[in-house]
């Protein structure tokens, strides 16, 4: 009888751990913390605001342009070359 109870407790614990793992897999990624007092810059392509420390930087004619992601940066540079 004690063996059955112990087995049930172990199985419940394993199910609990598995459910927590599944919950984390489907959860959206956590937002990046913003440092206090850090400036936000706007992506010229998608108009998303991102902190300077997390932005992708690109220099165009001596002017620095900031992007939210590598994808936006590549899309912007491909449009500039066309």
PDB file of N, CA, C and O in Angstrom, chain B, residues numbered from 101:
ATOM      1  N   UNK B 101       0.817  -1.189   0.000  1.00  0.00           N
ATOM      2  CA  UNK B 101       0.000   0.000   0.000  1.00  0.00           C
ATOM      3  C   UNK B 101       0.871   1.268   0.000  1.00  0.00           C
ATOM      4  O   UNK B 101       0.583   2.216  -0.731  1.00  0.00           O
ATOM      5  N   UNK B 102       1.924   1.285   0.810  1.00  0.00           N
ATOM      6  CA  UNK B 102       2.818   2.444   0.867  1.00  0.00           C
ATOM      7  C   UNK B 102       3.535   2.619  -0.467  1.00  0.00           C
ATOM      8  O   UNK B 102       3.794   3.744  -0.895  1.00  0.00           O
ATOM      9  N   UNK B 103       3.853   1.512  -1.118  1.00  0.00           N
ATOM     10  CA  UNK B 103       4.513   1.565  -2.419  1.00  0.00           C
ATOM     11  C   UNK B 103       3.614   2.261  -3.437  1.00  0.00           C
ATOM     12  O   UNK B 103       4.105   3.053  -4.242  1.00  0.00           O
ATOM     13  N   UNK B 104       2.310   1.984  -3.422  1.00  0.00           N
ATOM     14  CA  UNK B 104       1.364   2.597  -4.363  1.00  0.00           C
ATOM     15  C   UNK B 104       1.254   4.101  -4.112  1.00  0.00           C
ATOM     16  O   UNK B 104       1.182   4.884  -5.059  1.00  0.00           O
ATOM     17  N   UNK B 105       1.240   4.504  -2.852  1.00  0.00           N
ATOM     18  CA  UNK B 105       1.155   5.930  -2.516  1.00  0.00           C
ATOM     19  C   UNK B 105       2.428   6.649  -2.963  1.00  0.00           C
ATOM     20  O   UNK B 105       2.365   7.732  -3.545  1.00  0.00           O
ATOM     21  N   UNK B 106       3.579   6.042  -2.689  1.00  0.00           N
ATOM     22  CA  UNK B 106       4.849   6.637  -3.094  1.00  0.00           C
ATOM     23  C   UNK B 106       4.925   6.750  -4.612  1.00  0.00           C
ATOM     24  O   UNK B 106       5.387   7.761  -5.140  1.00  0.00           O
ATOM     25  N   UNK B 107       4.479   5.726  -5.305  1.00  0.00           N
ATOM     26  CA  UNK B 107       4.474   5.748  -6.771  1.00  0.00           C
ATOM     27  C   UNK B 107       3.545   6.841  -7.289  1.00  0.00           C
ATOM     28  O   UNK B 107       3.883   7.534  -8.249  1.00  0.00           O
ATOM     29  N   UNK B 108       2.389   7.003  -6.669  1.00  0.00           N
ATOM     30  CA  UNK B 108       1.446   8.042  -7.077  1.00  0.00           C
ATOM     31  C   UNK B 108       2.045   9.429  -6.858  1.00  0.00           C
ATOM     32  O   UNK B 108       1.883  10.307  -7.705  1.00  0.00           O
ATOM     33  N   UNK B 109       2.727   9.639  -5.746  1.00  0.00           N
ATOM     34  CA  UNK B 109       3.349  10.924  -5.461  1.00  0.00           C
ATOM     35  C   UNK B 109       4.431  11.223  -6.501  1.00  0.00           C
ATOM     36  O   UNK B 109       4.517  12.346  -6.997  1.00  0.00           O
ATOM     37  N   UNK B 110       5.238  10.246  -6.825  1.00  0.00           N
ATOM     38  CA  UNK B 110       6.296  10.434  -7.821  1.00  0.00           C
ATOM     39  C   UNK B 110       5.700  10.750  -9.180  1.00  0.00           C
ATOM     40  O   UNK B 110       6.186  11.645  -9.872  1.00  0.00           O
ATOM     41  N   UNK B 111       4.667  10.040  -9.572  1.00  0.00           N
ATOM     42  CA  UNK B 111       4.020  10.290 -10.864  1.00  0.00           C
ATOM     43  C   UNK B 111       3.378  11.676 -10.903  1.00  0.00           C
ATOM     44  O   UNK B 111       3.464  12.364 -11.920  1.00  0.00           O
ATOM     45  N   UNK B 112       2.743  12.089  -9.824  1.00  0.00           N
ATOM     46  CA  UNK B 112       2.162  13.424  -9.779  1.00  0.00           C
ATOM     47  C   UNK B 112       3.238  14.503  -9.886  1.00  0.00           C
ATOM     48  O   UNK B 112       3.050  15.509 -10.570  1.00  0.00           O
ATOM     49  N   UNK B 113       4.354  14.290  -9.213  1.00  0.00           N
ATOM     50  CA  UNK B 113       5.451  15.247  -9.289  1.00  0.00           C
ATOM     51  C   UNK B 113       5.995  15.327 -10.720  1.00  0.00           C
ATOM     52  O   UNK B 113       6.240  16.425 -11.221  1.00  0.00           O
ATOM     53  N   UNK B 114       6.182  14.207 -11.366  1.00  0.00           N
ATOM     54  CA  UNK B 114       6.686  14.205 -12.749  1.00  0.00           C
ATOM     55  C   UNK B 114       5.703  14.895 -13.695  1.00  0.00           C
ATOM     56  O   UNK B 114       6.114  15.638 -14.587  1.00  0.00           O
ATOM     57  N   UNK B 115       4.420  14.650 -13.502  1.00  0.00           N
ATOM     58  CA  UNK B 115       3.409  15.304 -14.324  1.00  0.00           C
ATOM     59  C   UNK B 115       3.441  16.820 -14.106  1.00  0.00           C
ATOM     60  O   UNK B 115       3.327  17.592 -15.057  1.00  0.00           O
ATOM     61  N   UNK B 116       3.596  17.234 -12.855  1.00  0.00           N
ATOM     62  CA  UNK B 116       3.684  18.656 -12.522  1.00  0.00           C
ATOM     63  C   UNK B 116       4.870  19.305 -13.238  1.00  0.00           C
ATOM     64  O   UNK B 116       4.721  20.374 -13.830  1.00  0.00           O
ATOM     65  N   UNK B 117       6.043  18.672 -13.190  1.00  0.00           N
ATOM     66  CA  UNK B 117       7.236  19.207 -13.846  1.00  0.00           C
ATOM     67  C   UNK B 117       7.051  19.283 -15.365  1.00  0.00           C
ATOM     68  O   UNK B 117       7.468  20.251 -16.001  1.00  0.00           O
ATOM     69  N   UNK B 118       6.432  18.268 -15.929  1.00  0.00           N
ATOM     70  CA  UNK B 118       6.188  18.236 -17.362  1.00  0.00           C
ATOM     71  C   UNK B 118       5.223  19.345 -17.773  1.00  0.00           C
ATOM     72  O   UNK B 118       5.428  19.999 -18.796  1.00  0.00           O
ATOM     73  N   UNK B 119       4.179  19.559 -16.986  1.00  0.00           N
ATOM     74  CA  UNK B 119       3.214  20.616 -17.284  1.00  0.00           C
ATOM     75  C   UNK B 119       3.872  21.996 -17.213  1.00  0.00           C
ATOM     76  O   UNK B 119       3.568  22.863 -18.032  1.00  0.00           O
ATOM     77  N   UNK B 120       4.759  22.210 -16.256  1.00  0.00           N
ATOM     78  CA  UNK B 120       5.460  23.499 -16.155  1.00  0.00           C
ATOM     79  C   UNK B 120       6.358  23.726 -17.368  1.00  0.00           C
ATOM     80  O   UNK B 120       6.460  24.848 -17.865  1.00  0.00           O
ATOM     81  N   UNK B 121       7.005  22.673 -17.840  1.00  0.00           N
ATOM     82  CA  UNK B 121       7.864  22.791 -19.012  1.00  0.00           C
ATOM     83  C   UNK B 121       7.039  23.147 -20.242  1.00  0.00           C
ATOM     84  O   UNK B 121       7.440  24.013 -21.019  1.00  0.00           O
ATOM     85  N   UNK B 122       5.908  22.505 -20.430  1.00  0.00           N
ATOM     86  CA  UNK B 122       5.036  22.804 -21.573  1.00  0.00           C
ATOM     87  C   UNK B 122       4.525  24.229 -21.501  1.00  0.00           C
ATOM     88  O   UNK B 122       4.401  24.897 -22.528  1.00  0.00           O
ATOM     89  N   UNK B 123       4.228  24.700 -20.306  1.00  0.00           N
ATOM     90  CA  UNK B 123       3.730  26.057 -20.150  1.00  0.00           C
ATOM     91  C   UNK B 123       4.790  27.066 -20.577  1.00  0.00           C
ATOM     92  O   UNK B 123       4.470  28.058 -21.232  1.00  0.00           O
ATOM     93  N   UNK B 124       6.061  26.821 -20.210  1.00  0.00           N
ATOM     94  CA  UNK B 124       7.143  27.730 -20.570  1.00  0.00           C
ATOM     95  C   UNK B 124       7.413  27.726 -22.065  1.00  0.00           C
ATOM     96  O   UNK B 124       7.779  28.758 -22.627  1.00  0.00           O
ATOM     97  N   UNK B 125       7.239  26.590 -22.716  1.00  0.00           N
ATOM     98  CA  UNK B 125       7.519  26.502 -24.155  1.00  0.00           C
ATOM     99  C   UNK B 125       6.549  27.385 -24.929  1.00  0.00           C
ATOM    100  O   UNK B 125       6.951  28.035 -25.894  1.00  0.00           O
ATOM    101  N   UNK B 126       5.285  27.424 -24.528  1.00  0.00           N
ATOM    102  CA  UNK B 126       4.286  28.208 -25.241  1.00  0.00           C
ATOM    103  C   UNK B 126       4.223  29.661 -24.810  1.00  0.00           C
ATOM    104  O   UNK B 126       3.515  30.451 -25.435  1.00  0.00           O
ATOM    105  N   UNK B 127       4.935  30.036 -23.768  1.00  0.00           N
ATOM    106  CA  UNK B 127       4.862  31.399 -23.246  1.00  0.00           C
ATOM    107  C   UNK B 127       5.655  32.351 -24.144  1.00  0.00           C
ATOM    108  O   UNK B 127       6.678  31.967 -24.711  1.00  0.00           O
ATOM    109  N   UNK B 128       5.180  33.592 -24.269  1.00  0.00           N
ATOM    110  CA  UNK B 128       5.936  34.565 -25.055  1.00  0.00           C
ATOM    111  C   UNK B 128       7.244  34.906 -24.351  1.00  0.00           C
ATOM    112  O   UNK B 128       7.333  34.798 -23.128  1.00  0.00           O
ATOM    113  N   UNK B 129       8.247  35.309 -25.100  1.00  0.00           N
ATOM    114  CA  UNK B 129       9.533  35.640 -24.466  1.00  0.00           C
ATOM    115  C   UNK B 129       9.386  36.836 -23.540  1.00  0.00           C
ATOM    116  O   UNK B 129       8.558  37.720 -23.764  1.00  0.00           O
ATOM    117  N   UNK B 130      10.197  36.845 -22.507  1.00  0.00           N
ATOM    118  CA  UNK B 130      10.157  37.957 -21.562  1.00  0.00           C
ATOM    119  C   UNK B 130      10.737  39.197 -22.214  1.00  0.00           C
ATOM    120  O   UNK B 130      11.673  39.124 -23.010  1.00  0.00           O
ATOM    121  N   UNK B 131      10.162  40.339 -21.859  1.00  0.00           N
ATOM    122  CA  UNK B 131      10.646  41.607 -22.395  1.00  0.00           C
ATOM    123  C   UNK B 131      12.026  41.916 -21.824  1.00  0.00           C
ATOM    124  O   UNK B 131      12.340  41.571 -20.685  1.00  0.00           O
ATOM    125  N   UNK B 132      12.820  42.558 -22.625  1.00  0.00           N
ATOM    126  CA  UNK B 132      14.146  42.937 -22.163  1.00  0.00           C
ATOM    127  C   UNK B 132      14.013  44.095 -21.190  1.00  0.00           C
ATOM    128  O   UNK B 132      13.282  45.048 -21.460  1.00  0.00           O
ATOM    129  N   UNK B 133      14.704  44.029 -20.072  1.00  0.00           N
ATOM    130  CA  UNK B 133      14.611  45.120 -19.107  1.00  0.00           C
ATOM    131  C   UNK B 133      15.233  46.400 -19.664  1.00  0.00           C
ATOM    132  O   UNK B 133      16.247  46.368 -20.361  1.00  0.00           O
ATOM    133  N   UNK B 134      14.613  47.499 -19.346  1.00  0.00           N
ATOM    134  CA  UNK B 134      15.125  48.793 -19.786  1.00  0.00           C
ATOM    135  C   UNK B 134      15.924  49.399 -18.644  1.00  0.00           C
ATOM    136  O   UNK B 134      15.434  49.523 -17.522  1.00  0.00           O
ATOM    137  N   UNK B 135      17.140  49.769 -18.943  1.00  0.00           N
ATOM    138  CA  UNK B 135      17.978  50.401 -17.929  1.00  0.00           C
ATOM    139  C   UNK B 135      17.403  51.772 -17.608  1.00  0.00           C
ATOM    140  O   UNK B 135      16.949  52.495 -18.494  1.00  0.00           O
ATOM    141  N   UNK B 136      17.430  52.106 -16.364  1.00  0.00           N
ATOM    142  CA  UNK B 136      16.870  53.378 -15.930  1.00  0.00           C
ATOM    143  C   UNK B 136      17.649  54.526 -16.574  1.00  0.00           C
ATOM    144  O   UNK B 136      18.874  54.602 -16.472  1.00  0.00           O
ATOM    145  N   UNK B 137      16.916  55.406 -17.233  1.00  0.00           N
ATOM    146  CA  UNK B 137      17.528  56.573 -17.842  1.00  0.00           C
ATOM    147  C   UNK B 137      18.094  56.333 -19.232  1.00  0.00           C
ATOM    148  O   UNK B 137      18.714  57.232 -19.799  1.00  0.00           O
ATOM    149  N   UNK B 138      17.900  55.154 -19.793  1.00  0.00           N
ATOM    150  CA  UNK B 138      18.446  54.872 -21.125  1.00  0.00           C
ATOM    151  C   UNK B 138      17.503  55.411 -22.197  1.00  0.00           C
ATOM    152  O   UNK B 138      16.282  55.336 -22.054  1.00  0.00           O
ATOM    153  N   UNK B 139      18.064  55.946 -23.255  1.00  0.00           N
ATOM    154  CA  UNK B 139      17.271  56.543 -24.324  1.00  0.00           C
ATOM    155  C   UNK B 139      16.653  55.477 -25.217  1.00  0.00           C
ATOM    156  O   UNK B 139      17.218  54.403 -25.422  1.00  0.00           O
ATOM    157  N   UNK B 140      15.474  55.806 -25.741  1.00  0.00           N
ATOM    158  CA  UNK B 140      14.811  54.957 -26.724  1.00  0.00           C
ATOM    159  C   UNK B 140      14.987  55.589 -28.095  1.00  0.00           C
ATOM    160  O   UNK B 140      14.979  56.812 -28.236  1.00  0.00           O
ATOM    161  N   UNK B 141      15.146  54.743 -29.096  1.00  0.00           N
ATOM    162  CA  UNK B 141      15.251  55.211 -30.480  1.00  0.00           C
ATOM    163  C   UNK B 141      14.208  54.481 -31.305  1.00  0.00           C
ATOM    164  O   UNK B 141      13.799  53.367 -30.975  1.00  0.00           O
ATOM    165  N   UNK B 142      13.782  55.128 -32.388  1.00  0.00           N
ATOM    166  CA  UNK B 142      12.734  54.559 -33.229  1.00  0.00           C
ATOM    167  C   UNK B 142      13.338  53.921 -34.473  1.00  0.00           C
ATOM    168  O   UNK B 142      14.187  54.508 -35.143  1.00  0.00           O
ATOM    169  N   UNK B 143      12.885  52.718 -34.764  1.00  0.00           N
ATOM    170  CA  UNK B 143      13.277  52.028 -35.987  1.00  0.00           C
ATOM    171  C   UNK B 143      12.576  52.739 -37.147  1.00  0.00           C
ATOM    172  O   UNK B 143      11.352  52.867 -37.117  1.00  0.00           O
ATOM    173  N   UNK B 144      13.312  53.213 -38.182  1.00  0.00           N
ATOM    174  CA  UNK B 144      12.684  53.954 -39.277  1.00  0.00           C
ATOM    175  C   UNK B 144      11.800  53.093 -40.174  1.00  0.00           C
ATOM    176  O   UNK B 144      10.987  53.617 -40.935  1.00  0.00           O
ATOM    177  N   UNK B 145      11.956  51.793 -40.086  1.00  0.00           N
ATOM    178  CA  UNK B 145      11.205  50.902 -40.959  1.00  0.00           C
ATOM    179  C   UNK B 145       9.879  50.472 -40.341  1.00  0.00           C
ATOM    180  O   UNK B 145       8.824  50.640 -40.954  1.00  0.00           O
ATOM    181  N   UNK B 146       9.927  49.920 -39.138  1.00  0.00           N
ATOM    182  CA  UNK B 146       8.701  49.403 -38.509  1.00  0.00           C
ATOM    183  C   UNK B 146       8.200  50.289 -37.377  1.00  0.00           C
ATOM    184  O   UNK B 146       7.169  49.995 -36.772  1.00  0.00           O
ATOM    185  N   UNK B 147       8.918  51.373 -37.085  1.00  0.00           N
ATOM    186  CA  UNK B 147       8.543  52.363 -36.075  1.00  0.00           C
ATOM    187  C   UNK B 147       8.418  51.775 -34.666  1.00  0.00           C
ATOM    188  O   UNK B 147       7.613  52.241 -33.860  1.00  0.00           O
ATOM    189  N   UNK B 148       9.210  50.763 -34.384  1.00  0.00           N
ATOM    190  CA  UNK B 148       9.282  50.188 -33.049  1.00  0.00           C
ATOM    191  C   UNK B 148      10.334  50.941 -32.258  1.00  0.00           C
ATOM    192  O   UNK B 148      11.389  51.289 -32.787  1.00  0.00           O
ATOM    193  N   UNK B 149      10.047  51.189 -31.001  1.00  0.00           N
ATOM    194  CA  UNK B 149      11.020  51.851 -30.135  1.00  0.00           C
ATOM    195  C   UNK B 149      11.839  50.795 -29.410  1.00  0.00           C
ATOM    196  O   UNK B 149      11.301  49.812 -28.900  1.00  0.00           O
ATOM    197  N   UNK B 150      13.135  51.013 -29.373  1.00  0.00           N
ATOM    198  CA  UNK B 150      14.063  50.075 -28.745  1.00  0.00           C
ATOM    199  C   UNK B 150      15.140  50.882 -28.020  1.00  0.00           C
ATOM    200  O   UNK B 150      15.473  51.997 -28.422  1.00  0.00           O
ATOM    201  N   UNK B 151      15.675  50.305 -26.949  1.00  0.00           N
ATOM    202  CA  UNK B 151      16.732  51.011 -26.223  1.00  0.00           C
ATOM    203  C   UNK B 151      18.001  51.051 -27.066  1.00  0.00           C
ATOM    204  O   UNK B 151      18.248  50.167 -27.886  1.00  0.00           O
ATOM    205  N   UNK B 152      18.790  52.080 -26.850  1.00  0.00           N
ATOM    206  CA  UNK B 152      20.019  52.261 -27.625  1.00  0.00           C
ATOM    207  C   UNK B 152      20.948  51.058 -27.452  1.00  0.00           C
ATOM    208  O   UNK B 152      21.600  50.636 -28.407  1.00  0.00           O
ATOM    209  N   UNK B 153      21.011  50.509 -26.251  1.00  0.00           N
ATOM    210  CA  UNK B 153      21.934  49.394 -26.009  1.00  0.00           C
ATOM    211  C   UNK B 153      21.499  48.112 -26.724  1.00  0.00           C
ATOM    212  O   UNK B 153      22.343  47.259 -27.000  1.00  0.00           O
ATOM    213  N   UNK B 154      20.205  47.951 -27.034  1.00  0.00           N
ATOM    214  CA  UNK B 154      19.731  46.747 -27.707  1.00  0.00           C
ATOM    215  C   UNK B 154      19.511  46.952 -29.204  1.00  0.00           C
ATOM    216  O   UNK B 154      19.199  46.001 -29.920  1.00  0.00           O
ATOM    217  N   UNK B 155      19.671  48.179 -29.677  1.00  0.00           N
ATOM    218  CA  UNK B 155      19.412  48.482 -31.087  1.00  0.00           C
ATOM    219  C   UNK B 155      20.576  48.048 -31.970  1.00  0.00           C
ATOM    220  O   UNK B 155      21.726  47.992 -31.533  1.00  0.00           O
ATOM    221  N   UNK B 156      20.249  47.745 -33.214  1.00  0.00           N
ATOM    222  CA  UNK B 156      21.263  47.478 -34.232  1.00  0.00           C
ATOM    223  C   UNK B 156      21.579  48.821 -34.880  1.00  0.00           C
ATOM    224  O   UNK B 156      20.661  49.547 -35.261  1.00  0.00           O
ATOM    225  N   UNK B 157      22.850  49.163 -35.013  1.00  0.00           N
ATOM    226  CA  UNK B 157      23.263  50.477 -35.511  1.00  0.00           C
ATOM    227  C   UNK B 157      23.806  50.365 -36.936  1.00  0.00           C
ATOM    228  O   UNK B 157      24.452  49.384 -37.302  1.00  0.00           O
ATOM    229  N   UNK B 158      23.524  51.399 -37.722  1.00  0.00           N
ATOM    230  CA  UNK B 158      24.014  51.442 -39.091  1.00  0.00           C
ATOM    231  C   UNK B 158      24.306  52.898 -39.416  1.00  0.00           C
ATOM    232  O   UNK B 158      23.482  53.772 -39.148  1.00  0.00           O
ATOM    233  N   UNK B 159      25.469  53.162 -39.991  1.00  0.00           N
ATOM    234  CA  UNK B 159      25.874  54.526 -40.337  1.00  0.00           C
ATOM    235  C   UNK B 159      25.581  54.785 -41.810  1.00  0.00           C
ATOM    236  O   UNK B 159      25.983  54.017 -42.684  1.00  0.00           O
ATOM    237  N   UNK B 160      24.868  55.891 -42.068  1.00  0.00           N
ATOM    238  CA  UNK B 160      24.552  56.298 -43.434  1.00  0.00           C
ATOM    239  C   UNK B 160      24.957  57.764 -43.571  1.00  0.00           C
ATOM    240  O   UNK B 160      24.337  58.639 -42.967  1.00  0.00           O
ATOM    241  N   UNK B 161      25.974  58.029 -44.349  1.00  0.00           N
ATOM    242  CA  UNK B 161      26.426  59.394 -44.584  1.00  0.00           C
ATOM    243  C   UNK B 161      26.781  60.140 -43.308  1.00  0.00           C
ATOM    244  O   UNK B 161      26.481  61.327 -43.182  1.00  0.00           O
ATOM    245  N   UNK B 162      27.408  59.467 -42.371  1.00  0.00           N
ATOM    246  CA  UNK B 162      27.808  60.100 -41.126  1.00  0.00           C
ATOM    247  C   UNK B 162      26.703  60.162 -40.082  1.00  0.00           C
ATOM    248  O   UNK B 162      26.938  60.625 -38.965  1.00  0.00           O
ATOM    249  N   UNK B 163      25.504  59.705 -40.424  1.00  0.00           N
ATOM    250  CA  UNK B 163      24.379  59.710 -39.490  1.00  0.00           C
ATOM    251  C   UNK B 163      24.107  58.269 -39.034  1.00  0.00           C
ATOM    252  O   UNK B 163      24.064  57.354 -39.857  1.00  0.00           O
ATOM    253  N   UNK B 164      23.926  58.073 -37.730  1.00  0.00           N
ATOM    254  CA  UNK B 164      23.647  56.749 -37.193  1.00  0.00           C
ATOM    255  C   UNK B 164      22.149  56.498 -37.193  1.00  0.00           C
ATOM    256  O   UNK B 164      21.374  57.306 -36.682  1.00  0.00           O
ATOM    257  N   UNK B 165      21.746  55.366 -37.775  1.00  0.00           N
ATOM    258  CA  UNK B 165      20.344  54.963 -37.809  1.00  0.00           C
ATOM    259  C   UNK B 165      20.225  53.697 -36.974  1.00  0.00           C
ATOM    260  O   UNK B 165      21.064  52.801 -37.073  1.00  0.00           O
ATOM    261  N   UNK B 166      19.187  53.622 -36.155  1.00  0.00           N
ATOM    262  CA  UNK B 166      19.006  52.494 -35.240  1.00  0.00           C
ATOM    263  C   UNK B 166      17.841  51.618 -35.700  1.00  0.00           C
ATOM    264  O   UNK B 166      16.831  52.116 -36.198  1.00  0.00           O
ATOM    265  N   UNK B 167      18.005  50.285 -35.522  1.00  0.00           N
ATOM    266  CA  UNK B 167      16.984  49.327 -35.924  1.00  0.00           C
ATOM    267  C   UNK B 167      16.669  48.378 -34.777  1.00  0.00           C
ATOM    268  O   UNK B 167      17.515  48.120 -33.921  1.00  0.00           O
ATOM    269  N   UNK B 168      15.440  47.858 -34.770  1.00  0.00           N
ATOM    270  CA  UNK B 168      15.012  46.972 -33.682  1.00  0.00           C
ATOM    271  C   UNK B 168      15.582  45.571 -33.822  1.00  0.00           C
ATOM    272  O   UNK B 168      15.734  44.862 -32.827  1.00  0.00           O
ATOM    273  N   UNK B 169      15.900  45.164 -35.044  1.00  0.00           N
ATOM    274  CA  UNK B 169      16.383  43.799 -35.256  1.00  0.00           C
ATOM    275  C   UNK B 169      17.286  43.753 -36.479  1.00  0.00           C
ATOM    276  O   UNK B 169      17.349  44.693 -37.271  1.00  0.00           O
ATOM    277  N   UNK B 170      17.974  42.644 -36.605  1.00  0.00           N
ATOM    278  CA  UNK B 170      18.839  42.422 -37.767  1.00  0.00           C
ATOM    279  C   UNK B 170      17.993  42.335 -39.040  1.00  0.00           C
ATOM    280  O   UNK B 170      18.439  42.745 -40.112  1.00  0.00           O
ATOM    281  N   UNK B 171      16.793  41.811 -38.923  1.00  0.00           N
ATOM    282  CA  UNK B 171      15.886  41.667 -40.067  1.00  0.00           C
ATOM    283  C   UNK B 171      15.520  43.040 -40.638  1.00  0.00           C
ATOM    284  O   UNK B 171      15.557  43.240 -41.852  1.00  0.00           O
ATOM    285  N   UNK B 172      15.165  43.986 -39.757  1.00  0.00           N
ATOM    286  CA  UNK B 172      14.829  45.340 -40.214  1.00  0.00           C
ATOM    287  C   UNK B 172      16.043  46.031 -40.818  1.00  0.00           C
ATOM    288  O   UNK B 172      15.920  46.747 -41.812  1.00  0.00           O
ATOM    289  N   UNK B 173      17.200  45.826 -40.232  1.00  0.00           N
ATOM    290  CA  UNK B 173      18.429  46.421 -40.757  1.00  0.00           C
ATOM    291  C   UNK B 173      18.703  45.930 -42.171  1.00  0.00           C
ATOM    292  O   UNK B 173      18.998  46.729 -43.059  1.00  0.00           O
ATOM    293  N   UNK B 174      18.608  44.618 -42.386  1.00  0.00           N
ATOM    294  CA  UNK B 174      18.863  44.061 -43.718  1.00  0.00           C
ATOM    295  C   UNK B 174      17.832  44.545 -44.728  1.00  0.00           C
ATOM    296  O   UNK B 174      18.174  44.846 -45.871  1.00  0.00           O
ATOM    297  N   UNK B 175      16.567  44.621 -44.310  1.00  0.00           N
ATOM    298  CA  UNK B 175      15.511  45.083 -45.211  1.00  0.00           C
ATOM    299  C   UNK B 175      15.743  46.547 -45.596  1.00  0.00           C
ATOM    300  O   UNK B 175      15.555  46.930 -46.750  1.00  0.00           O
ATOM    301  N   UNK B 176      16.150  47.353 -44.622  1.00  0.00           N
ATOM    302  CA  UNK B 176      16.415  48.772 -44.882  1.00  0.00           C
ATOM    303  C   UNK B 176      17.590  48.952 -45.832  1.00  0.00           C
ATOM    304  O   UNK B 176      17.513  49.752 -46.765  1.00  0.00           O
ATOM    305  N   UNK B 177      18.675  48.219 -45.607  1.00  0.00           N
ATOM    306  CA  UNK B 177      19.844  48.368 -46.482  1.00  0.00           C
ATOM    307  C   UNK B 177      19.551  47.868 -47.883  1.00  0.00           C
ATOM    308  O   UNK B 177      20.074  48.422 -48.850  1.00  0.00           O
ATOM    309  N   UNK B 178      18.729  46.835 -48.020  1.00  0.00           N
ATOM    310  CA  UNK B 178      18.380  46.353 -49.356  1.00  0.00           C
ATOM    311  C   UNK B 178      17.505  47.366 -50.079  1.00  0.00           C
ATOM    312  O   UNK B 178      17.601  47.489 -51.300  1.00  0.00           O
ATOM    313  N   UNK B 179      16.650  48.098 -49.361  1.00  0.00           N
ATOM    314  CA  UNK B 179      15.829  49.141 -49.981  1.00  0.00           C
ATOM    315  C   UNK B 179      16.690  50.333 -50.395  1.00  0.00           C
ATOM    316  O   UNK B 179      16.429  50.961 -51.421  1.00  0.00           O
ATOM    317  N   UNK B 180      17.713  50.644 -49.603  1.00  0.00           N
ATOM    318  CA  UNK B 180      18.588  51.776 -49.914  1.00  0.00           C
ATOM    319  C   UNK B 180      19.431  51.506 -51.166  1.00  0.00           C
ATOM    320  O   UNK B 180      19.759  52.427 -51.913  1.00  0.00           O
ATOM    321  N   UNK B 181      19.775  50.238 -51.382  1.00  0.00           N
ATOM    322  CA  UNK B 181      20.603  49.880 -52.536  1.00  0.00           C
ATOM    323  C   UNK B 181      19.794  49.832 -53.812  1.00  0.00           C
ATOM    324  O   UNK B 181      20.358  49.951 -54.900  1.00  0.00           O
ATOM    325  N   UNK B 182      18.501  49.663 -53.710  1.00  0.00           N
ATOM    326  CA  UNK B 182      17.646  49.571 -54.914  1.00  0.00           C
ATOM    327  C   UNK B 182      17.387  50.920 -55.533  1.00  0.00           C
ATOM    328  O   UNK B 182      16.691  51.012 -56.544  1.00  0.00           O
TER     329      UNK B 182
END
